[in-house]
Amino acid sequence: MTSSRSLRVTLEALAQGLAEPPASDDHSAVDRWTWFSGLYADQTWGLVAAIPGFPRIAADQIAGACRATASGTATVDQWRAIDSLAASGLAATQTRSLTLAWSAAIDTATDAFDYLAGHDFGGLEAILGAFEAVLTQYPAPVAAAFVDGALTAWARQLDPSLRRAA
C-alpha cells in the first residue's frame, strides 16, 4: 500500500521536475487536452468521481471545453465561462479538497487562455492541484488508486497497445 508520505514525495517530485507528469509539454496538445478532459469528468479517476461535491455538470462542462480545445473548436468565451464557473465554485466551497479541485479548474482555464493565444501551456499546476485534492480527501491508499488511475489513463492514451488492452 502506498503511504501518505510516498504519495506526497511523488507529488513533490512532479512539482520539482524530477519526475515527468502526465500530459507534460513534451506531448501533443491534442493528447494533453484529451487527458485533461478525463481529469475532470472520468467516472473512475476524474475529480467528479474522487471529490464529493464536485458537480457532474461542472465536470462535464470543463471536460467539454478541454475536448473542444483538443479539436481546435474551443473559444475564449467558452473558457471564460469555465473560469467564471470555477471561480464561483471556489467562492462557495467549504472543504479543502473542493478548494483544490476548483483551483485546478481555474488553472486549466488559465492554461487554455495561454494555448488559445498561441502560447505554450504547462498544466502542471492543475495536475498537482487535482492530485492534492484527492490526497486531501482520502487516506493515501484510496488517493493513490485515483492518482494511479489518472497515470494509467495517460499511459493508455499514449501507447496504442495499452489502448487495445483496456
C-alpha contacts under 8 A as a table, 3 or more apart, distances in Angstrom:
res1	aa1	res2	aa2	distance
1	M	141	P	5.85
2	T	6	S	6.37
2	T	7	L	6.67
2	T	140	A	6.15
2	T	141	P	5.36
2	T	144	A	6.57
3	S	6	S	5.25
3	S	7	L	6.34
3	S	140	A	5.51
3	S	141	P	6.74
4	S	7	L	5.28
4	S	8	R	6.14
4	S	135	L	7.93
4	S	139	P	7.19
4	S	140	A	4.62
4	S	141	P	7.75
5	R	8	R	5.06
5	R	9	V	6.05
6	S	9	V	4.88
6	S	10	T	6.18
7	L	10	T	5.03
7	L	11	L	6.34
7	L	140	A	6.96
7	L	144	A	6.88
8	R	11	L	4.99
8	R	12	E	6.10
9	V	12	E	5.00
9	V	13	A	6.10
10	T	13	A	5.06
10	T	14	L	6.31
10	T	19	A	7.87
11	L	14	L	5.10
11	L	15	A	6.16
11	L	128	L	6.76
11	L	131	F	7.78
11	L	132	E	7.92
12	E	15	A	4.94
12	E	16	Q	6.06
13	A	16	Q	5.17
13	A	17	G	6.08
13	A	18	L	4.82
13	A	19	A	5.41
14	L	17	G	5.20
14	L	18	L	5.94
14	L	19	A	4.94
14	L	20	E	6.25
14	L	21	P	5.79
14	L	128	L	7.86
15	A	18	L	7.63
15	A	124	L	7.38
15	A	128	L	7.27
16	Q	19	A	7.78
17	G	20	E	6.64
20	E	24	S	6.79
21	P	24	S	5.63
21	P	124	L	7.24
21	P	127	I	7.96
22	P	151	L	6.31
22	P	154	W	6.00
23	A	26	D	7.94
23	A	27	H	6.67
23	A	31	D	7.25
23	A	32	R	4.68
23	A	33	W	7.95
23	A	35	W	6.90
23	A	36	F	7.76
23	A	123	G	7.44
23	A	154	W	7.08
24	S	27	H	6.08
24	S	32	R	7.33
24	S	122	G	6.93
24	S	123	G	7.31
24	S	124	L	7.54
25	D	28	S	7.31
25	D	29	A	7.74
25	D	32	R	7.97
25	D	121	F	7.31
25	D	122	G	6.16
27	H	31	D	6.89
27	H	32	R	6.85
28	S	31	D	5.35
28	S	32	R	6.25
29	A	32	R	4.95
29	A	33	W	5.93
29	A	70	A	6.56
30	V	33	W	5.38
30	V	34	T	6.03
30	V	69	T	7.79
30	V	70	A	4.40
30	V	71	S	6.97
31	D	34	T	5.18
31	D	35	W	6.23
31	D	70	A	7.38
31	D	157	Q	7.26
31	D	158	L	7.66
32	R	35	W	5.22
32	R	36	F	6.22
32	R	70	A	7.79
33	W	36	F	4.92
33	W	37	S	6.32
33	W	66	C	5.26
33	W	67	R	6.33
33	W	69	T	6.58
33	W	70	A	5.18
34	T	37	S	5.28
34	T	38	G	6.96
34	T	66	C	6.44
34	T	67	R	5.65
34	T	70	A	6.10
35	W	38	G	5.23
35	W	39	L	6.42
35	W	153	A	7.58
35	W	154	W	6.47
35	W	157	Q	7.74
36	F	39	L	4.82
36	F	40	Y	6.81
36	F	63	A	7.14
36	F	66	C	6.41
37	S	40	Y	5.70
37	S	41	A	6.25
37	S	42	D	7.63
37	S	62	I	6.88
37	S	63	A	3.90
37	S	64	G	6.90
37	S	65	A	7.81
37	S	66	C	5.17
37	S	67	R	6.23
38	G	41	A	4.98
38	G	42	D	4.51
38	G	45	W	7.76
38	G	46	G	5.73
38	G	63	A	6.67
39	L	42	D	6.37
39	L	45	W	7.16
39	L	46	G	4.49
39	L	47	L	6.18
39	L	63	A	8.00
39	L	130	A	7.75
39	L	150	A	7.02
40	Y	46	G	4.81
40	Y	47	L	4.85
40	Y	48	V	5.97
40	Y	59	A	5.11
40	Y	60	D	7.46
40	Y	62	I	6.87
40	Y	63	A	6.12
41	A	46	G	5.22
41	A	47	L	6.53
41	A	48	V	5.54
41	A	49	A	7.58
41	A	56	R	7.28
41	A	59	A	4.97
41	A	60	D	5.73
41	A	62	I	7.92
41	A	63	A	5.99
42	D	45	W	5.70
42	D	46	G	4.37
42	D	47	L	7.48
42	D	48	V	7.01
42	D	49	A	7.03
43	Q	46	G	6.03
43	Q	48	V	6.68
43	Q	49	A	5.22
44	T	49	A	5.88
44	T	50	A	7.90
44	T	146	F	7.61
44	T	149	G	7.46
45	W	49	A	6.16
45	W	50	A	6.56
45	W	146	F	4.88
45	W	147	V	7.17
45	W	149	G	5.34
45	W	150	A	5.80
46	G	49	A	5.44
46	G	50	A	6.20
46	G	146	F	7.55
46	G	150	A	7.33
47	L	50	A	4.80
47	L	51	I	5.45
47	L	54	F	6.96
47	L	59	A	7.61
47	L	101	A	7.03
47	L	130	A	6.99
47	L	134	V	7.74
48	V	51	I	5.90
48	V	52	P	7.48
48	V	54	F	5.49
48	V	55	P	6.55
48	V	56	R	5.90
48	V	59	A	6.13
49	A	52	P	7.52
50	A	134	V	6.34
50	A	146	F	7.03
51	I	54	F	5.66
51	I	97	S	6.83
51	I	98	L	6.84
51	I	101	A	7.76
51	I	133	A	7.47
51	I	134	V	6.70
51	I	137	Q	6.95
52	P	98	L	7.95
53	G	98	L	7.30
54	F	58	A	7.52
54	F	59	A	7.40
54	F	98	L	6.70
54	F	101	A	7.68
55	P	58	A	5.30
55	P	59	A	6.27
56	R	59	A	5.02
56	R	60	D	6.02
57	I	60	D	5.13
57	I	61	Q	6.20
58	A	61	Q	5.05
58	A	62	I	6.16
58	A	85	L	7.56
59	A	62	I	5.19
59	A	63	A	5.99
60	D	63	A	5.00
60	D	64	G	5.92
61	Q	64	G	5.03
61	Q	65	A	6.25
61	Q	82	I	7.29
62	I	65	A	5.14
62	I	66	C	6.25
62	I	82	I	6.33
62	I	105	A	7.50
63	A	66	C	4.96
63	A	67	R	6.15
64	G	67	R	5.07
64	G	68	A	6.05
65	A	68	A	4.96
65	A	69	T	6.07
65	A	74	A	6.29
65	A	78	Q	6.83
65	A	79	W	6.85
65	A	82	I	7.90
66	C	69	T	5.01
66	C	70	A	6.22
66	C	74	A	7.89
67	R	70	A	4.93
67	R	71	S	6.23
68	A	71	S	5.08
68	A	72	G	6.02
68	A	73	T	4.97
68	A	74	A	4.65
69	T	72	G	5.02
69	T	73	T	5.92
69	T	74	A	4.68
69	T	75	T	7.95
69	T	112	A	7.58
70	A	73	T	7.78
71	S	74	A	7.68
74	A	78	Q	6.59
74	A	79	W	7.67
75	T	78	Q	5.14
75	T	79	W	6.56
75	T	116	L	7.64
76	V	79	W	5.14
76	V	80	R	6.06
76	V	113	F	6.61
76	V	116	L	7.08
77	D	80	R	4.85
77	D	81	A	6.23
78	Q	81	A	5.25
78	Q	82	I	6.52
79	W	82	I	4.86
79	W	83	D	6.04
79	W	109	A	5.85
79	W	112	A	6.96
79	W	113	F	7.19
80	R	83	D	4.96
80	R	84	S	6.10
80	R	109	A	7.50
81	A	84	S	5.07
81	A	85	L	6.05
82	I	85	L	4.98
82	I	86	A	6.06
82	I	105	A	7.83
82	I	106	I	7.81
82	I	109	A	6.69
83	D	86	A	5.15
83	D	87	A	6.09
83	D	105	A	7.36
83	D	106	I	5.53
83	D	109	A	5.64
83	D	110	T	7.89
84	S	87	A	5.05
84	S	88	S	6.14
85	L	88	S	5.17
85	L	89	G	6.17
86	A	89	G	4.95
86	A	90	L	5.99
86	A	102	W	5.37
86	A	103	S	7.29
86	A	105	A	6.02
86	A	106	I	5.85
87	A	90	L	5.00
87	A	91	A	6.14
87	A	102	W	7.24
87	A	103	S	7.97
87	A	106	I	6.99
88	S	91	A	5.11
88	S	92	A	6.35
89	G	92	A	5.25
89	G	93	T	6.08
89	G	102	W	6.30
90	L	93	T	5.32
90	L	98	L	7.44
90	L	99	T	5.66
90	L	102	W	5.38
90	L	103	S	6.90
93	T	98	L	6.10
93	T	99	T	6.10
94	Q	98	L	7.25
94	Q	99	T	7.49
95	T	98	L	5.37
95	T	99	T	6.22
96	R	99	T	4.97
96	R	100	L	6.25
96	R	133	A	7.26
96	R	136	T	7.03
96	R	137	Q	7.97
97	S	100	L	5.17
97	S	101	A	6.17
97	S	132	E	7.65
97	S	133	A	4.30
97	S	134	V	6.68
97	S	136	T	5.64
97	S	137	Q	5.64
98	L	101	A	4.88
98	L	102	W	6.02
98	L	133	A	6.88
99	T	102	W	5.37
99	T	103	S	6.05
99	T	133	A	7.79
100	L	103	S	4.96
100	L	104	A	6.11
100	L	129	G	5.42
100	L	130	A	6.49
100	L	132	E	7.02
100	L	133	A	5.10
101	A	104	A	5.08
101	A	105	A	6.47
101	A	129	G	6.44
101	A	130	A	5.45
101	A	133	A	5.77
102	W	105	A	5.00
102	W	106	I	6.35
103	S	106	I	5.00
103	S	107	D	6.19
103	S	126	A	7.48
103	S	129	G	6.87
104	A	107	D	4.95
104	A	108	T	6.17
104	A	125	E	6.88
104	A	126	A	4.15
104	A	127	I	7.04
104	A	128	L	7.90
104	A	129	G	5.11
104	A	130	A	5.80
105	A	108	T	4.99
105	A	109	A	6.25
105	A	126	A	6.75
106	I	109	A	5.04
106	I	110	T	6.24
106	I	126	A	7.94
107	D	110	T	5.01
107	D	111	D	6.22
107	D	123	G	7.44
107	D	125	E	6.38
107	D	126	A	5.27
108	T	111	D	4.97
108	T	112	A	6.15
108	T	123	G	6.59
108	T	126	A	5.81
109	A	112	A	4.92
109	A	113	F	6.24
110	T	113	F	5.14
110	T	114	D	6.37
111	D	114	D	5.09
111	D	115	Y	6.11
111	D	121	F	5.23
111	D	122	G	6.84
111	D	123	G	6.40
112	A	115	Y	4.94
112	A	116	L	5.94
112	A	121	F	7.53
113	F	116	L	5.22
113	F	117	A	6.15
114	D	117	A	5.16
114	D	118	G	6.49
114	D	119	H	5.09
114	D	120	D	6.58
114	D	121	F	6.08
115	Y	118	G	5.15
115	Y	119	H	5.08
115	Y	120	D	5.95
115	Y	121	F	5.90
116	L	119	H	7.30
122	G	125	E	7.68
123	G	126	A	5.47
123	G	127	I	6.32
124	L	127	I	5.02
124	L	128	L	6.02
125	E	128	L	5.22
125	E	129	G	5.94
126	A	129	G	5.03
126	A	130	A	6.04
127	I	130	A	5.20
127	I	131	F	6.14
128	L	131	F	5.12
128	L	132	E	5.88
129	G	132	E	5.08
129	G	133	A	6.03
130	A	133	A	5.05
130	A	134	V	6.48
131	F	134	V	5.19
131	F	135	L	6.26
131	F	147	V	6.41
132	E	135	L	4.90
132	E	136	T	5.96
133	A	136	T	5.11
133	A	137	Q	6.22
134	V	137	Q	5.07
134	V	138	Y	6.21
134	V	143	A	5.45
134	V	146	F	7.37
134	V	147	V	7.89
135	L	138	Y	5.50
135	L	139	P	6.85
135	L	140	A	6.39
135	L	143	A	5.09
135	L	144	A	7.72
136	T	139	P	7.88
137	Q	143	A	7.61
138	Y	141	P	7.94
138	Y	142	V	5.87
138	Y	143	A	5.42
139	P	142	V	5.64
139	P	143	A	6.13
140	A	143	A	4.97
140	A	144	A	5.76
141	P	144	A	5.05
141	P	145	A	6.40
142	V	145	A	5.20
142	V	146	F	6.81
143	A	146	F	5.33
143	A	147	V	6.31
144	A	147	V	4.99
144	A	148	D	5.78
145	A	148	D	5.06
145	A	149	G	6.06
146	F	149	G	4.99
146	F	150	A	6.36
147	V	150	A	5.08
147	V	151	L	6.24
148	D	151	L	5.02
148	D	152	T	5.93
149	G	152	T	5.08
149	G	153	A	6.06
150	A	153	A	5.11
150	A	154	W	6.36
151	L	154	W	5.14
151	L	155	A	6.31
152	T	155	A	5.01
152	T	156	R	6.08
153	A	156	R	5.08
153	A	157	Q	6.10
154	W	157	Q	5.08
154	W	158	L	6.43
155	A	158	L	5.28
155	A	159	D	6.11
155	A	162	L	7.48
156	R	159	D	5.23
156	R	160	P	6.90
156	R	161	S	7.82
156	R	162	L	4.87
156	R	163	R	5.06
156	R	166	A	7.62
157	Q	160	P	7.10
157	Q	162	L	7.76
157	Q	163	R	6.49
159	D	162	L	5.39
159	D	163	R	6.51
160	P	163	R	4.99
160	P	164	R	6.52
161	S	164	R	5.38
161	S	165	A	6.47
162	L	165	A	4.93
162	L	166	A	6.19
163	R	166	A	5.31
